[in-house]
Amino acid sequence: MRNAIKLLLLCSAACLLVPTVLRADDEALRATLDKVYKEWRNALLAKSLPDWKRSTSTYRQVVSRNLIISQGQTYPDVLFDLPVAPPDVFKLKLLEVEAVGPTAHLIYYGKVDLGLGVSADKIPNNLLALKFFNENGAWKFDSSKFINLNDSPEIRTACESGNPEFLKHPPFNPPGVLPAVPKPCGTPEKVGALRIEAMGYEVTAHINGFDYPTVIDNATQEIIIGGLSRGDNDLVLNIKALPVPEGEGRVLNVHAMMATRDPKKPMIKVFDWTPRYHPAEPHVKLNVSLNNITMKGI
């Protein structure tokens, strides 16, 4: 058995991967989603805003616009200035097509070429998840997620042996519910960023009416949608304590940063919060205040 797995790892995945057998309805769904993704990808490569809007979910359109504007850039001018290219999935192996309610995904495995100039023989096999939303009876592309498997050799082995059992578990399942489309943000007075370090916690932040991705046992930094304004900026934290190994403590730090025009110090910290005790309270209301003192950095 070990020799067989070793052989699979050494040979071309395109030749040895076990084929995915789809039911007729899955095959039809795959064909539809493939077509939507191809249209979205072509629009991106052609830098066609009308075609991009036609193939992209409303949620992603507003999120993309808000993110660009919140960084002090002009929408849609920089929409197509991407650090990586949308990958071609034609040569990848389809692992799963699944729809739950108005959400669906295609999960591929293989040499995902992100247009970084790396030769095909040096690109390792990884995962690519394409996510779609159904709006008024029509599927729209929402987003893609590249999953690097360098630290997960067991998943690579499962994919290449044709037994990807991990796909049965979250986060490899469509959520089944469409996210609420956020309101369009205004031009930021000050470009800002929010950093959350949450070890032993699950934390969701809301700033000035905008929601941010939940942080679970991790540290993340997000652009503040709509930026920061002089005066009060409302910050609400919803906090859930998670189990921690015996002998280990919890960590919860929240920082807000403001962009400057100083190339030597492009960001300064204007807000800092840690709970007085652990576990922290489940619902915390805070105020990120921008004034002549805090804007000098704390």
Number of C-alpha atoms within 10 A of each C-alpha: 6 7 8 9 13 11 12 17 16 8 11 14 19 15 9 14 18 15 12 12 11 13 9 9 9 15 13 12 19 21 11 15 23 17 15 20 26 18 19 23 20 15 20 19 13 12 14 13 14 9 16 21 16 15 22 22 22 19 16 19 15 16 17 15 18 22 20 21 22 25 20 17 15 13 13 12 10 12 15 16 10 9 9 10 15 19 16 15 20 10 13 21 22 20 23 19 20 16 20 12 13 18 22 25 26 22 22 23 24 23 23 23 22 15 13 9 7 10 9 10 8 8 13 14 22 21 22 24 20 20 20 25 29 17 13 7 8 12 22 26 29 22 15 17 11 15 14 13 14 12 8 11 10 12 18 20 16 14 25 23 17 14 13 16 10 12 14 9 8 9 9 14 15 21 16 13 11 15 11 8 13 15 12 15 18 12 18 18 13 20 22 26 22 20 17 22 20 21 21 22 22 18 24 18 20 17 21 18 15 15 14 15 11 15 19 19 19 16 14 14 15 14 19 27 29 26 25 26 17 13 12 14 17 15 16 18 17 16 21 17 19 14 9 13 9 6 5 9 11 18 17 22 14 18 17 23 26 23 19 16 8 9 7 7 9 11 18 19 18 20 19 13 13 13 13 8 8 13 17 18 14 12 12 13 10 13 14 23 19 19 13 10 10 15 18 13 13 11
